[in-house]
Structure formats: structure tokens, C-alpha cells
């Protein structure tokens, strides 16, 4: 991603935040989620205190949206009159249900200068996430779906429902599986328009 950002003329430190998930172990990822949410909030608070939100761009990929939701909702409670926002927030195929997103939407928008969502129709990981929830499985604090609310926000069929409220990009034709499209993200951050935008 650093190379993609530099090619787009964007320079600055790059911090990757992960919570030591066991490789390809989805239940392990979810088991670590509660601690990750609080740790990420503390980490981001320190970073914001040092740099200011306006110098920070966040790419929240997959389950990463849960950590970002926690930070933004906490910030909304503790700083209800805050005006400084992140330079941009990109939700990269978020693995979260629609009702959870709606519950945190106000907080996400309040702290995002630009809020963008990358979605896909052919992301097998999101399809599996949706399937196991539809089958009735739940993990740790993961809420059970309400009235068939098992689909994930990163799926194009769900994301298209919020295209009138934020910039939504359907990147299905890139056939990325579940990886992050750094070159596209660098272009979006650099102000390039994209044919993937859902209007």
C-alpha cells in the first residue's frame, strides 16, 4: 500500500493495525474482537491526540469496522461537540450486518471527512460469514441476526441500499477475493473518480 500511496502522490507514515488473528481462523478473529475493540480505541485516541484526526485516513477492512464503530461511538459520547474529523474513512467490504451499521452510522459520519464503502457481489468470505449467521451460529458478542439480517454490509446487495447516503463502490469485477485493493484506495484518496461508483 505504501508504494501505491506514493505513486498517487500521497506521502506519510503508514500504520497497519491487526489483532493477531489465527491464520484463516474466523472464529478466532471473532473471539479476539471484544479486546481488539477496546485496544484499538485506546490506540486511536493516542494517535489522534498526537496528530489530530484531520491528518489520519482509516481503511477499516472486513471485521475492522467493528473496532472503528467502537471508537466513533465512544468519541461521540465523550466528545459530542467535536468538530475535527478524519481526513477519510474507507470501509473495505465490511463484515457487519446492516442494523449494526445503522446504529453506528451517525458516529461514523460525524468523524469522517469523506466516508466511502467498497463492496462486492463475489466476495466468498462475506458469503460464508452471511451463511454461518443465517444457519444460526453466533460468536462471543456477535449479535444474532434480527429478522434475517444476516447479510453483510460489504455485500453489494446490501451496500447499494446506502448509496444515496455515502459513496459506495462495487469492485466485484476486480475479482479480489477478500484482499484490500490498495491501488484503488490510493486513487480514491487522491481525488480520482471511479467507474465503480454506484449512483
C-alpha positions in Angstrom: 0.0 0.0 0.0 2.9 2.4 0.7 4.1 2.1 -2.9 0.5 2.6 -4.2 0.1 5.7 -2.0 3.5 7.2 -3.1 2.6 6.6 -6.7 -0.6 8.6 -6.1 1.5 11.4 -4.6 0.4 10.7 -1.0 3.2 10.5 1.5 3.2 9.9 5.2 3.5 7.2 7.8 1.5 4.0 7.3 0.3 2.1 10.3 -1.2 -1.4 9.9 -3.3 -2.5 12.9 -4.2 -6.2 13.3 -5.2 -8.2 16.4 -3.1 -11.3 15.9 -5.8 -13.4 14.4 -5.0 -17.1 13.9 -4.4 -17.6 10.2 -7.7 -18.3 8.3 -9.5 -18.8 11.6 -12.7 -16.8 11.5 -14.0 -17.9 15.0 -10.6 -16.9 16.3 -10.9 -13.5 14.8 -14.3 -13.0 16.4 -13.1 -14.3 19.8 -10.4 -11.6 19.8 -12.8 -8.9 18.7 -14.0 -7.6 22.1 -10.5 -7.0 23.3 -9.5 -5.6 19.9 -12.3 -3.0 20.0 -11.1 -1.5 23.3 -7.4 -1.8 22.4 -8.0 -0.1 19.0 -10.0 2.7 20.6 -7.2 3.4 23.1 -4.6 3.2 20.3 -6.5 5.6 18.1 -7.2 8.0 20.9 -3.4 8.3 21.5 -2.8 8.8 17.7 -5.5 11.4 17.5 -4.0 13.3 20.5 -0.6 13.3 18.8 -1.6 14.1 15.2 -5.2 15.3 15.1 -8.0 13.5 13.3 -7.6 15.6 10.2 -4.2 14.1 9.5 -5.4 10.5 9.6 -7.0 8.3 7.0 -8.6 5.0 8.1 -9.1 1.9 6.0 -11.3 -0.5 8.0 -11.3 -3.9 6.3 -13.7 -6.7 6.9 -14.1 -7.1 10.7 -12.1 -4.0 11.2 -15.3 -2.0 11.0 -16.2 -3.2 14.5 -13.1 -1.6 16.0 -13.8 1.6 14.1 -17.5 1.6 15.2 -16.4 1.3 18.8 -14.0 4.2 18.6 -16.5 6.5 16.8 -19.4 5.7 19.2 -17.1 6.2 22.2 -15.9 9.5 20.7 -19.5 10.6 20.1 -20.3 10.0 23.8 -17.1 11.7 25.2 -16.8 14.5 22.6 -20.4 15.3 21.4 -19.3 18.8 20.2 -16.1 17.7 18.5 -15.7 19.2 15.0 -12.4 17.7 13.9 -12.9 14.7 11.5 -10.7 12.0 10.0 -9.4 13.1 6.5 -11.2 10.0 5.1 -12.7 6.7 6.3 -12.9 3.8 3.9 -15.0 0.8 4.8 -13.5 -2.1 2.8 -16.0 -4.9 2.4 -17.2 -4.5 6.0 -18.2 -7.8 7.7 -21.1 -6.3 9.7 -24.8 -6.5 9.5 -27.0 -3.6 8.3 -28.7 -2.9 11.6 -25.3 -2.7 13.4 -24.1 -0.2 10.7 -27.3 1.9 11.1 -26.7 2.0 14.9 -23.2 3.5 14.4 -23.9 5.5 11.2 -24.3 8.8 13.0 -21.0 8.4 14.8 -19.1 7.2 11.7 -20.4 10.1 9.7 -19.7 12.7 12.4 -16.0 11.8 12.5 -15.4 11.1 8.7 -14.4 13.9 6.3 -15.1 11.5 3.5 -16.9 8.2 4.1 -16.6 5.6 1.4 -17.7 2.0 1.2 -16.1 -0.7 -1.0 -18.4 -3.7 -1.7 -18.6 -6.8 -3.9 -21.1 -9.4 -5.1 -18.4 -12.1 -5.3 -16.6 -11.9 -2.0 -16.6 -15.5 -0.8 -15.6 -14.6 2.7 -18.6 -12.4 3.2 -20.9 -15.0 1.7 -19.6 -17.5 4.2 -20.0 -15.0 7.0 -23.6 -14.5 6.0 -24.2 -18.2 5.6 -23.0 -19.2 9.1 -25.1 -16.4 10.7 -28.1 -17.5 8.7 -27.6 -21.0 9.9 -27.9 -19.7 13.5 -24.3 -19.6 14.7 -23.2 -16.7 16.8 -19.7 -15.9 18.2 -18.8 -14.3 21.5 -20.6 -10.9 21.5 -21.6 -11.1 17.9 -25.4 -10.4 17.9 -27.7 -12.9 16.4 -29.3 -11.6 13.2 -32.6 -9.8 13.7 -35.3 -10.8 11.1 -33.0 -12.3 8.6 -30.5 -9.5 9.0 -27.6 -12.0 8.3 -26.3 -10.3 5.1 -23.1 -8.3 5.4 -22.7 -4.6 4.6 -19.8 -5.4 2.3 -22.1 -7.4 0.0 -23.2 -5.3 -2.9 -26.9 -6.2 -2.5 -26.8 -4.6 1.0 -24.3 -1.7 0.3 -26.4 -0.5 -2.6 -29.1 0.4 -0.1 -26.9 3.2 1.4 -25.5 4.5 -1.9 -27.7 7.6 -1.6 -26.1 8.5 1.8 -22.4 7.8 1.1 -20.0 7.0 -1.7 -20.4 3.2 -2.5 -18.1 1.5 -4.9 -18.9 -2.0 -6.3 -15.5 -3.6 -7.0 -16.8 -7.0 -8.0 -15.2 -7.0 -11.4 -11.7 -6.8 -9.9 -12.2 -10.3 -8.5 -10.1 -9.6 -5.4 -11.4 -12.5 -3.2 -11.1 -10.8 0.2 -8.0 -8.7 -0.1 -7.7 -4.9 0.1 -7.4 -3.0 -3.3 -4.7 -0.6 -2.3 -4.2 1.0 -5.7 -7.9 1.8 -6.0 -7.9 3.2 -2.4 -4.9 5.4 -3.2 -6.7 6.7 -6.2 -9.8 7.5 -4.3 -7.8 9.3 -1.6 -6.1 11.3 -4.4 -9.5 12.5 -5.7 -9.7 10.2 -8.7 -13.2 9.4 -9.8 -14.1 5.7 -10.3 -16.3 3.8 -12.7 -17.1 1.5 -9.7 -19.2 4.2 -8.0 -22.8 3.2 -7.5 -25.1 6.1 -8.3 
